[in-house]
Amino acid sequence: MLAVRGLSRMNAGSGPAPAGAPPADWTPVLWFGASTLAVCVTGVMLLRLGHRYIGAVQLGLCIVLAFLALGARP
């Protein structure tokens, strides 16, 4: 996805340079947030189905992904 977005920027250097800071890129935050949500929901479902240890590992991974999402913010 990042490579496809980069293709649209190939011809961006032909015009005048923009004034000010470039706009924030929220793509990594959204991807980490979506994967965190998916892992968290999977962990909760595993706990509800009775798989205690696997569900706990999933929720631990959810916490790690949440910290990565917070670190990826622009």
Buried (B, 14 or more C-beta within 10 A) or exposed (E): EEEEEEEEEEEEEEEEEEEEEEEEEEEBBEBBBEBBBEBBEBBBEBBEEEBEEBBEEBBEBBEEBBEBBEEBEE
